[in-house]
Amino acid sequence: MERPDPSPRRRAGRLVGVLVGGLLGASLLAPDVVRTWADTLPEGTARSVGRVWSRPVASVADALRLDAALRGLEAVLDRLAGDGTTPSPAPARVASDAPPDAPPSTMAPRAAEPLDPVRILAVGDSLMLDLQYGLERILEPRPDVVVEGRGALGFGFTVPFWDWEDDVVTDYERLVAEVRPDVVVVMIGANEFEGYAVDGEDLLPGTDRWREVLGVRASDAVSRWRADGAHVYWWTTPAMRDPRYLTGELNAVWSATADEWGSGVSTIDSMEVLGNADGAYREDLVDASGDRVPLRKEHGVHFHEVGADLLARQLEERLVADGWLLAR
């Protein structure tokens, strides 16, 4: 005789039990991931609940060393990766943590040619994800330019989803070693306004401590981008529709970082092409045919193609003015 199907309530209860059991098991086996997840949540109820869950469970896992198997597997994979036959890219020249006392000239050391193109590495957050496609549309048709776009969705200097030393810094070093860029272009700032916790410390946006952490990490990032001698062009974070993004304060940090590095870092004012006549936020522009064309996407943060292309042309003009490219 067949058993009767369980009631919908019983099936729902079993499903909840499976989900809770899976969450508990994952928390015990990977406590570091759970702690980072909780700290990554924006300030408020969600982060408080995440910490209430993560911290006692992580303490139990640490005490019982339940993550030992996972760490052992990571070590084995690291050894296997190191024993592979594919040679690793040549390491980039290690840069000092402090800016050089006598930075090189801001003028390009050479003008690009088709057989020796300017290699551009584009880094940043989701703002760069939109912008890098504009760079490809505008610059890559040139035979004397190569663009490597590496914007990262949700990235930020104060977003703890990525470990700064183990993930961010090592990735920058690897990219510079692989691409060997002549020029690094940067746009970032869409995610710094959230009240994240970094290394267990709550960072309140707009505070001196928030600015301090941003400044230290910005300079550290520049030291990696310039490790092989590349020149850095850093776009200002464009004004957003919502003032909570604190773009003015962010740009003060980026400007101070550029000043610290002298002629090794140049800033580009994104609002010269995205803003109105006063350099303030605008939603759209009037094209040559008299039609209104939107510049910014739904939330007034990211760029439509026309906005990304304007920024790409702005960079091209700057590279021509500095001697990297010939006018066309």
Buried (B, 14 or more C-beta within 10 A) or exposed (E): EEEEEEEEEEEEEEEEEEEEEEEEEEBBBBBBBBBBBBBBBEBEEEBEEBBEBBEEBBEEBBEEEBBEEBEEEEEEEEEEEEEEEEEEBEEBEEBEEEBEEEBEEEEBEEBBEEEEBBBBBBBBBBBBBBBBBBBBBBBBEBEBBBBBBBBBEEBBBBBBBBEBEEEBBEBBBBBBBBBBBBBBBBBBBBBBBBBBBBEEEBBEBEEEEBBEBBBBBBBBBBBBBBBBBBBBBBBBBBBBBEEEBBBEBBBBBBBBBBEBBBEBBBBBBBBEBBBEEEEEBBEBBEEEEEEEEBBBEEEBBBBBBBBBBBBBBBBBBBBBEBBBBEEE
